[in-house]
Each structure stands twice: as structure tokens, then as C-alpha cells.
Amino acid sequence: METPSGLVVIVGCSHPGADRLTEAVLEVSGYKRAHLVIGGFHYPSKATLDRLAGMTELVAPAHCSGDKAKTYIQKKHPEKFVIVRTGSVIEF
């Protein structure tokens, strides 16, 4: 989704990897970087989360990302971490 802030990538339960999905979106969209990646990351590895953080300004792990992924992003990439829950409103 294109927004005034940049590209926002919304993923579901990312079995192939949120990083791989984001990379594919960037490739076809022509953007070099996403503003935000949000959604279920399907219990990703730390390596996946680090690659994802390198492709985007903000990361909002939800639902099936798991508490470990949320904690990892919050501690390793605190400037990128966005808390998102049911009913959250994010303005761009």
C-alpha cells in the first residue's frame, strides 16, 4: 500500500518468511525500502527479523509473530518497533 510516508507492506501468516515477502514486494514495486511492514510473521528466526529490519523503517509484528519475535525486535531494533494489537490505529 502506498502512503504519504512510503510503502506499507501488510502480510498474513508469513510461512515463506516476512523478509522474503517484503523483498518480493520491494522488487515489483520499485521501492528500495518499505516504511512499515505489519502483520503475522509466523514465528520468524532472528536472522529473518534482522533482514526484515534492514528493509524497512518500522516493523510491527502481530498475531502469529510470537512474543519472542516481538521482544527481539523491541530490544535489537527499538527505533523500528511498533506495537500493534487488535484495534490499533496507525496514521501515515
Secondary structure as the mmCIF struct_conf table of DSSP 4:
data_model
#
loop_
_struct_conf.conf_type_id
_struct_conf.id
_struct_conf.beg_label_comp_id
_struct_conf.beg_label_asym_id
_struct_conf.beg_label_seq_id
_struct_conf.end_label_comp_id
_struct_conf.end_label_asym_id
_struct_conf.end_label_seq_id
STRN STRN1 GLU A 2 THR A 3
TURN_TY1_P TURN_TY1_P1 PRO A 4 SER A 5
STRN STRN2 GLY A 6 VAL A 11
BEND BEND1 GLY A 12 CYS A 13
TURN_TY1_P TURN_TY1_P2 HIS A 15 PRO A 16
HELX_RH_AL_P HELX_RH_AL_P1 ALA A 18 SER A 29
BEND BEND2 LYS A 32 ARG A 33
STRN STRN3 ALA A 34 GLY A 40
BEND BEND3 TYR A 43 TYR A 43
HELX_RH_AL_P HELX_RH_AL_P2 LYS A 46 MET A 55
STRN STRN4 THR A 56 ALA A 62
HELX_RH_3T_P HELX_RH_3T_P1 HIS A 63 SER A 65
HELX_RH_AL_P HELX_RH_AL_P3 ASP A 67 LYS A 76
BEND BEND4 HIS A 77 HIS A 77
TURN_TY1_P TURN_TY1_P3 PRO A 78 LYS A 80
STRN STRN5 PHE A 81 PHE A 81
TURN_TY1_P TURN_TY1_P4 THR A 86 GLY A 87
#
